[in-house]
Amino acid sequence: MVASAGGTPLLGSLLPPSGGLEWHVRALRRRHRAWAEFRAELADWLDTWRPATTGLLLLGPSAGWCLPDAFLARFRRIDAIDLDPLAPLLFRALHGRALAAAAATVSFTRSDALDGLEDLLARHPDHAVLFANFLGQRRLHRGDVDRTAAELAALGARLTGRPWASIHDRLSGRAGDLAGVPRGFACVGVLEPETLARRVGASGEWLDHLTTRVLPDDAARRIMPWAMRPGRIHWVEAGSVG
Ligand SMILES: C[S@@+](CC[C@H](N)C(=O)[O-])C[C@H]1O[C@@H](n2cnc3c(N)ncnc32)[C@H](O)[C@@H]1O
């Protein structure tokens, strides 16, 4: 069963519903082992996204725990937006050396990337846009499920004419509720939550992250399993436009 009701209260800027101190500690512990396969699969997919821009608007990247240096270093200028006050410091600790070697610059702004999207696009008219795995957490910041789903489905229309890509959670649930070893796959066309759950052999209760219609219905996508925390699997979707 795929559930879509409910939400989590905001706990403060260091313990928010996505990102924050707990997230960074988990990332530090898991990125080299439990997340290694996901990071490699994501790196392969990012390597296929080649927007013809030298600037990147990087939205919700946190410290870039899962983002490869090689991808980031393809851009001369990265403008990153994240709500997490710890993100800039940790991002620079992880990627600063590789970016400096590639003569790439990065600047961070702490703000809501979705509420301020039009303003960001206007300020960076030549940047490609990457939603770096935060759209699926929108429902944790906003209690209203219907409004969140509508907001996410309308995102593409706000980006008309801009090369953009998104990595986002689709479903999350217990690893024990999967019929077999989780494996990623590529497909074309929208996958409804129930269809995705069937395709990956998921039974039990899975959280729908309300991102079904972020990408255009006919877009190619890569679906990847991510053992985000012990005993839990997130099915992450990646796709691009333009
Ligand atoms: C799961 S983390 C991103 C992981 C990232 N791809 C990585 O490799 O580490 C989600 C991030 O999105 C940020 N975030 C969530 N909602 C946001 C919003 N509306 N605007 C900007 N950042 C947001 C959180 O602060 C958090 O740092």
The ligand as a Tripos MOL2 file, in Angstrom:
@<TRIPOS>MOLECULE
LIG
   27    29     1     0     0
SMALL
NO_CHARGES

@<TRIPOS>ATOM
      1 C1         18.3880   14.9590    1.3240 C.3       1 LIG1
      2 S1         19.2360   16.4900    1.4400 S.3       1 LIG1
      3 C2         20.0350   16.6020   -0.1530 C.3       1 LIG1
      4 C3         21.0940   15.5970   -0.3180 C.3       1 LIG1
      5 C4         22.1410   15.9900   -1.3200 C.3       1 LIG1
      6 N1         21.7520   15.6240   -2.6660 N.3       1 LIG1
      7 C5         23.4750   15.3770   -0.9850 C.2       1 LIG1
      8 O1         24.1110   14.8040   -1.8830 O.co2     1 LIG1
      9 O2         23.9220   15.4990    0.1830 O.co2     1 LIG1
     10 C6         17.9560   17.6910    1.2370 C.3       1 LIG1
     11 C7         18.4210   19.1250    1.4310 C.3       1 LIG1
     12 O3         17.4240   19.9900    0.9080 O.3       1 LIG1
     13 C8         17.3030   21.1180    1.7300 C.3       1 LIG1
     14 N2         15.9650   21.6790    1.5040 N.ar      1 LIG1
     15 C9         14.7730   21.1160    1.7920 C.ar      1 LIG1
     16 N3         13.7650   21.9000    1.3750 N.ar      1 LIG1
     17 C10        14.3470   22.9850    0.7810 C.ar      1 LIG1
     18 C11        13.8530   24.1480    0.1560 C.ar      1 LIG1
     19 N4         12.5310   24.3360    0.0210 N.pl3     1 LIG1
     20 N5         14.7210   25.0620   -0.3430 N.ar      1 LIG1
     21 C12        16.0680   24.8570   -0.2060 C.ar      1 LIG1
     22 N6         16.5940   23.7760    0.3740 N.ar      1 LIG1
     23 C13        15.7540   22.8480    0.8700 C.ar      1 LIG1
     24 C14        17.5440   20.6000    3.1380 C.3       1 LIG1
     25 O4         17.9870   21.6350    3.9730 O.3       1 LIG1
     26 C15        18.6240   19.5390    2.8610 C.3       1 LIG1
     27 O5         19.9060   20.1010    3.0230 O.3       1 LIG1
@<TRIPOS>BOND
     1     1     2 1
     2     2     3 1
     3     2    10 1
     4     3     4 1
     5     4     5 1
     6     5     6 1
     7     5     7 1
     8     7     8 2
     9     7     9 1
    10    10    11 1
    11    11    12 1
    12    11    26 1
    13    12    13 1
    14    13    14 1
    15    13    24 1
    16    14    15 ar
    17    14    23 ar
    18    15    16 ar
    19    16    17 ar
    20    17    18 ar
    21    17    23 ar
    22    18    19 1
    23    18    20 ar
    24    20    21 ar
    25    21    22 ar
    26    22    23 ar
    27    24    25 1
    28    24    26 1
    29    26    27 1
@<TRIPOS>SUBSTRUCTURE
     1 LIG1         1 GROUP 0 **** ****
